[in-house]
Every structure is written in structure tokens, then in C-alpha cells.
Amino acid sequence: MSIDLTAISITEEVQKTFDGAEDERVKELFTCLVRHLHEFTREVRLTSEEWFKAMDFLERVGKTCTPTRQEFVLLSDILGLSVLVDLIYHPGGGSVTDSTLLGPFYVEGRPTAKNGSDISGEVEGTPMFVNCRVLDSDGNPVVNAKVDTWHSDGEGFYDVQMQDKLHNHLAMRALLTTDAEGRFWYRSVTPLYYPVPTDGPCGEILRAAKRSPMRPEHVHFWLHADGFEPLITMLVRSDDPYLEHDAVFGVRRNLVADFVHHDAGETAPDGTRMNEPFQTVEWTFVLSRAED
């Protein structure tokens, strides 16, 4: 290793330390990372004070993370990195359904529900009936596909954000299975647009840039089926005021759906005569075969 390094020569010296990596992908990733980090530092002439602030920021991001909140995922989201990774491998525009962000509010251990179930967890709000199909690219139903779904309540909060109120129970999320026609359906409450968490380090970035923290109204889905590529996607309300101002850049035009309003007295998709207004959402998801 050389001594008396310069602001230019140090980059190559650091890159050389990865020459012994047995995994070529590890070597590629870290040599490129070092090159871009060093180039960025030289370009902006990063000061020692700014470097210390950056290290403190990352430390606080880590300390903000909990089992129900992933501040590092949120940081990746608001910087557009999460969507960029997805766009590289899933540019969209084909015959299969576009993918998009997983988001920071997915949790494992969600309850399993039968089709037609009310997954609201007794959270109050405007009833919402979701009725969807899962098909392959030839239009055939995908039977026994596993479908994770989750969304916020009518005030824009997820269950993990109000565990005291829900007594540590999960709500507005479930794992369903498609039937012989590739269908899955459930009842819940209508979500609302909401701000991403701004009480942590990521909120500092948004305020410094005077950026909106809002996300448009949406419902998440994660579909798995034998022989098919997994699909992480969401449906976004077509008339939402934040449709074109998503703080995490996750809206895809092909995922904009109509959340149809129905008046009290009409019959819901499950045959219930409703004594209050409700909404319905219908969609067809198309999966890509694994060999494709």
C-alpha cells in the first residue's frame, strides 16, 4: 500500500484493497462504490464539518429503525433509489403488471384470510370492497397464488403506527389465496393519502428541500405463485390530489385505478345492502412466468 497519498491517488489505492475478493460481484460493487463516493466528494469539495454531519445523520437513521419502522428504506425511497432499482429490472410497459415499491410498512406475520373476509381489523372508516383477478400473460387464471395486501386507514395511518390504539393487533392487511378462476376479494376500509414519517432524519431532508412528504392514496399487493416471478405492486387512486407528487416516486401510470364511490342503499359486491356509502376497486394483475 502506498503512502503519501493525494486526493486523486487514494481512490485507486482503496479500490486495490478489493482485488482479493473471491466474489467478483462483491469486487465490482465496492470498486464502483468507492469510485463514485470519491468522485462525489471531490466534486462538491466535502468539508470535514459536512462529513461529520453526514456520519451523524446515518447514525440517527439507524437508531430510528424499529421492528415496525425502517428509516433506511424510507431514505432510499425519498432519494428515488428504491424505484430506480425496480425500474432497471422492471421498466414496465409490457403485458404484465408494473411493479413498484414495497414501502416501509410491510410486515411479516400478517393474518391469513379467506376470500370475502373483512380484513379491516374493526378499524372504522368508509367500507371498501376489493375484487381482483390474477392471470398469466396468456390470459389464464393463476390458481392458488398467494396475495399479500395492506393499506392505511381513512386518516392515512397504518396499523403499525397505532399499535396502542389497536392493542398490538394487525389490521388492514392479510394474506389471501386465489381461487380456481384466479380471483381474490375482500372487504376493508378505504385508505387516505398520507405523509411519510417526518419526525426522523428523513424528515430533515424533506424540510431542507421544501419537498412535500405526501403519498397518494393506494393499496399494496405482493403476489407469489409457483412458476411465476413475484410481483410487488400497488393500486393508486385515480383522482387523488397527490397523484403526481408522490414523495417516494412510486406512482406508475399503469397502476392508477378507479376507487368507485357508491351511495348508501346500494348493494355491495358481496350482496350486502349497505346503509352507508362505500367504495369498490376492481383490477386484473398479470404475472410473468419465471422462465420469461
Sequence and secondary structure as in RCSB ss.txt:
>XXXX:A:sequence
MSIDLTAISITEEVQKTFDGAEDERVKELFTCLVRHLHEFTREVRLTSEEWFKAMDFLERVGKTCTPTRQEFVLL
SDILGLSVLVDLIYHPGGGSVTDSTLLGPFYVEGRPTAKNGSDISGEVEGTPMFVNCRVLDSDGNPVVNAKVDTW
HSDGEGFYDVQMQDKLHNHLAMRALLTTDAEGRFWYRSVTPLYYPVPTDGPCGEILRAAKRSPMRPEHVHFWLHA
DGFEPLITMLVRSDDPYLEHDAVFGVRRNLVADFVHHDAGETAPDGTRMNEPFQTVEWTFVLSRAED
>XXXX:A:secstr
  SS  TTHHHHHHHHTTTT SSHHHHHHHHHHHHHHHHHHHHHT  HHHHHHHHHHHHHHHHH BTTB HHHHH
HHHTTHHHHHHHHH    SSS       TT  SS  B  TT B STT  S EEEEEEEEEETTS B TT EEEEE
E  TTS  GGG HHHHTT   SEEEEE  TTSEEEEEEE    EE   SSHHHHHHHHHT   EE  EEEEEEE 
TTB  EEEEEEETT TTTT  TT    GGGEE  EEE TTSB TTS B SS EEEEEEEEEE BTT 
